[in-house]
Amino acid sequence: MFRISKFDIRIFGFNIMAISRTISSLALNEAEEIFNISLRPKRLDECVGQCKTREKLAIAMEAAKQRAEPLEHILFYGPPGLGKTTLAHVVANEMGTRIRCSSGPALTKAGDVMGLLSNINTGDVLFIDEVHRLSTPVEEFIYPAMEEFRVDFTVDSGLHAKTINFPLKRFTLIGATTRAGLLSAPLRSRFGMLYHLDFYNSAELTEILARSARLLQLQCEDRTLELIAGRSRGTPRVANRLLKRVRDYAQVKGSGVLSARIVESALNMEQIDSLGLDELDRAFLRALVNVYEGGPAGIEAIAATLGEERDTLEDVVEPYLLQIGFVRRTKRGREVTKQACEHLKLKYHKKKENGEQQELFKAKEIDS
């Protein structure tokens, strides 16, 4: 057994609530979602980043307008907080049509989908977030709607059951998912356009923050927005959240103007370092270094050490640490890298060769 009493208990994150992380790319609550909606661009030329995706969308929309027909069905996939929902609304605005929104978990039966499809006009957009979470009966009900713009809806049951063939107006289905691999092949193949959204670089995030600051009528000194962008983990949702936190801090502790000192103080209070790591990220790395001597360590063991769920670590913590090269995934488990130890100023444990393999090699040398 590992003795962990000599380490500060705080590094293991027992009191850290992953669900309320400031740095999380998931929306924390309805109020934040309303805040994000107010900052969303309405037109394609207002969007920042995702240049290749925007160019392909612009061409597809212009071609559809010239032919006077609806767009093909679109699938946006990628990590949370990168603008999949925003792009769906932008597409609807650019095409001059209405958008109806729902989510995979909310559509539990065919009747739920029927209520949406029956009210759709020609060219309208039906947006389904978390489309990978559609149930199998609902997914199969949508197939003919996507391909032939009709559905077979069953009313009543038993001896009185009958199927009504219900024609639909031509519409565009836009799906969004953070887990494209969980989509079934039949559903994925029915989307005519599939676009992967990448993380944003610091310059793009700075431009997004500058636009948000203008909309919020927030005064900023030079180089302050760059400080926020550098800690936003490549995600606009995180950048806007940090901007809101810094704005509150500037209003209460300062004059309301964002300065370098105010930004640094606000982010330090949130325990977010220069690379965008928060306390849960650092606890993960420290546990790997201090308890497991840099790894390899199984994700279940790390989760037990931190007092967190395995899914939380895999979905919330690991992706960014893997992206910046602070953690390696191997067949034997997770390993910390030298760069992570240097950032946290911890001792790096060099990996030693397996003793059994060494003896095996020596035996082969003797035989030869």
N, C-alpha and C positions, 0 to 999 in steps of 0.2 A: 504493500500500500504506500501511496505517496503521502508524505507529511507536508501539509501546506500551511501550518500554523505560523511559520517564520515569514510568510509573505503577507503583505497588507491585504486584508480581505477584500478591499475595494477593487483590486485589480481583476478579481475574478467576476465582477459584475453581477453579484447575487441580487443587488438592489436596482439593477438597470432594467427599465421597462422598454423592451425593443419596440413595442408598438407605438410609443410616443417619442421616438427619436427625432430630433430636429433635422437630422441629416438624411432621414429616410426619403426614398423617392416615391413612396406611396402617399396619397392624400390622407391627412390625419383626421379631418372631420368635415362636416358639411360647410362650416363657415370658411374653411380654407379653400374648399372647392369653389365657393362663390367668389372668393378673392381671386382665384386663378382665372375664373371665367371672365372677370372684368379686365384682366390683362391680356387675354387671348387676342391674337391678330384675327382680323375678319377677312382679309384678302391674301392671296398668295404672295403678292409683292411686299407685304408687311412681314412675312415670315423670315426667320433668320436660320441659317444652317440647312442641313439636309439638301444640299444643292442638287445632287443627282435626282433625288426623289421629286423635288419641286419641278425640275425641268421635265421629267417624264410626265408628271401630272398635268403640267401646263399644256404639253403637246396633246395628251389624251383628251383633255377638256376642250381644247380648241377644235380638235377633229370632230368630237361629238357635237359641238355647237354647229359646225358647218354642215354636218349631216342631219341635224335636227333630230337626234336620237339620244336616249339616256346613255350614261357611261356604263362600261362593264363593271362587274362587281369587283371590289377592291379589298385587299387584306393588308393591314398595317401590323407589323410585328416587331418586337424589340423590347428592351427593358422598360419598366414603368417610368413615367415622368418625362418622356421625350417628345410628346406632342401628338400622339396618335388620335386622341379625341379632338384636339385642335384642328388637325388636318381634315378630319371628317367634316367639321363645321365649315372650314374654308372651302372644301369641295362643294358643299351645298350652296354656300353664298356665291361662289364663282359661277355655278350653273344656274343660279336664280331659282332654286327650288326649295321646298321645305325639307326639314330633317326631323325624323322621329327617332328617339333614342331609347334603348333598353340595354339589358345585360344578360349574359348567359344564365346566371343563377336565377334571374327573375322570370325567365320563360320556362316554366315547369311542365306545361302541357300544350297540346296543339291549339287549344282554344285561346291561349295567351297570344300566340303568334297570329292567329286568325284575326284577333281584334286589331292588331297593328296593320296587317296586310290589307284588310278590307277598307281602311281609311286612307290608303296611299293613292296619290294621283300620279299621272304619267311623269316620269323624270324625278320623282321624289327620292330622297335618300333615307334608307333604314339603317341606322347605326346600331350595331350590337357589340358592346364592350365585353371583354372576357369571353369571346366566342368559343374558346376551347372548353368552356364549362357547360355548353349546351347538353342536355340529356339526349340519349340516343333516339327516343321517339320524336322529340322536337326537331332534331337534326334531320332525320329522314323525312319529316313533314315538310321541311324547307327545300329539299332537293328539287322537286318539280317547280316550286315557286321561283327558284333561281334559274333553272334551265328553260322551262316552258311557260313561265308566268301563269301558272294555274296551280290549284291545290285540290286534293280530294279530301273533303271534310266529312267526317262521320257524325251523324246525329242520332240520338237515342241509343239504345243498346238491346242486346238480345234479339228476339224475333222481330222487333220493330225497328231495328237498326237499318239505316240506309245511308249511302254515300252520295254526297252532292259534289259535282265537279264545278268548282268556283273559279271563273277566269279572273286574272289580275291585270292591272295596268302595269306597263313596263316601268320598273323601278331599279334603283341601284342599291345593292346591299354592301355596306362597308363594315367589315369585321376588324376588331382590334384584339390582339392577344400578346401576352408576355411569354407565352409558351407555345410557339408554333409547332414544336415536336409532338404536342398532345392533340393536335388536330388530326382527325381521321383523314385518310387519303381521299375518299370520295368528296368530303367537304372542301378540302384544300384545292382539289382539282377544279372545282366549280368557280373559283375566283379567277377572273381574267387577268388581274394585275396584283402582284404581290410585291410589297415594298418593305425592306428592312430599315429601321431607323437606328442610326448610330449615335454614340455619345458626342456631345458638342465640345469643341475646343475652347480655350480660355477667351480668345478674341470674340467668338460667336456669343458666348455667355455674357461677356461685357456689353456687347451690342444689345442683347436682350434686356439686361439690367438697365441700360441707359433708356431704353424705350419704356420700361416699367416705371422708372424714376420720373420720367416726363408725365406719364399718365397719373402718377400719384402726387405730382407737383412737389417733388422732393429735390432739395438742393444738395449737390454733391461736389466736393472738392476733387481736384485732379488725382488720379490713381487710386481712388477709393473703391470704385466699382471693380477694378481689377483684383483687389484683395478679396472681395466677395466671390468673384468668378473663380479664382484659384482654389477655393474651398468648397465648390459646389458639385464636385464629383461628376462633372460633365453633364449635369441634368438641369434643365431649365426650372423644373418644379422646385428643386432644392434651392436654386439660385434665388427665385422669387420669395421662397420662405425665409431664407437668410436675410434678404433685403427687408422684409417686414419686421424681423427681429431687430435688425440694426436700426431701422426707422424708429421703433418703439424706444430703444435704448437712447437714441439721439434726442428724442423728444423729452424724455424724463431726466436724463443725466447731462444733457448738453443743451445747445441752442436750437436743435432741430435740423442742423446742417450736418451732413455726413463728412467727417474728417477721418484721416488715417488713424488717429488716436481713438476716436469713437468706434470705428469699425473693429480695430484690434481688441479693444476692451469688451465690446459686445460679443465677439466670436470667442474670446477667451472665457467669458462667463458661460457660454454655451458648451465649453470644453471641446471646441473644434479646432484642430491644429492646422498648420500651414498646408497640409495635403488633403484636408477635408476629413480626417479620421476623427471619430468621436470616441467616447469612453468605451463603448461596446467593442469597437474595432480594436482599440488598444488592449482591452482585456483579453480578447481572442488571441492576439499575438503574444502577449505576456504569458498567458497560460501555456501556449505552445513552447515558449522559450524556457520558462522557469520550472514548469511541471514536467514537460515531456522532452526537455533538453533539445528543443528545436524540431522534434518530430523524427520520423513519421509517427503520427497519432491518428487514431480513428475518429471520425466526426462524432460518433456516439459518446466516446470518452471525453472529448472536448466539451460537448453539450452538457454532460453530467458535471464536469468541473465548473462550468460557468453558470449552471442552474438555468439554462435556456433550452428551448426545444430544438431538435435537430433541424426541422424545417426553417426555423428562424435564422439559424446560422447559414444554411445553404442558400436561402433566398434573399436574405437581407444583408448579411455580413460578407460572405465569401466573394460574391461577384466583383465588388470593387477592389478587394485585396488581391484577387487574381489579376484583375485588369492592370493594376499598377505594379505587379510583380513582387508583392510582399509575401505571397503564399503560393506554394506549389501543390498540385494534386498528383499523387502517385498511387500505384496499386496498393501500397502498404499504408497509405494514409496521407494526412496533410503535413507539409514541411514548411518551416519559416525560411525566408531567404536572408542573405547577408544584408541586403538593402534595408529590410525591415528592422533588423537589429541595430543598424547604424542610425536609422531614423529615431528609434526609441532609446538609443544609447544603452543597449543591452549587449551582453556577451554573446557572440555567435559561436555555436557549438559545431565544430567541423565534423562532417560525417565520416565515420570509420568503416572500413570494409568489414563485412561479416566474417567472424572468426572461422566459421565452418567452411566458407568458401576458400579462405586462405589455406586451411589445412588440406582441402581437396586439391588445390593447385600444387601444394608442396608434394602431395602423394603422387600426382601425375609426373612431376619432375623427377622423383626418385625412380618411378617405374621406367621412365624413358632413359 
